[in-house]
């Protein structure tokens, strides 16, 4: 499985960083969205 991930990562090297940044931004928005209602 790790080998397959490395193969895919090497093929999509041009878009890997923007994809990771997008995933981090989505997770951050999700966590913030879940914590906001608890503040009121």
N, C-alpha and C positions, 0 to 999 in steps of 0.2 A: 504494500500500500504506500509506503514511504517512497518507493521507487517511482510509482505512478504520479505521486504528487510532485516529485522533483522533475519528471518529464514534462508535466503540464506547466509547471512554473517556468521551465526553460523555454517552452514554446511561446508563452504569453508574457515574456519579460517586459514588453513595451507597455502593457496595460496593468501589470501587477500592482504597482504602487498606487495608481488612482483607485483600483478596486479595493485595496486594503484600506485606504483612507475613507472611501465611501462606506465600507462596512463599519469602520470605527465611528464615523459620524452617525450612522443609523443606530448603532448600539447606544451611543451617548444620548441621542434624542429619545430613545426608548426609556433609558434609565431616568432621565430628567422628567419625562412625561409620567412615569410611574410614581415618582417622588413628589411631584407638584401637588396633587390632590391631598396628600397627607399633611401639607403645611397649613391647610385652612381649617 
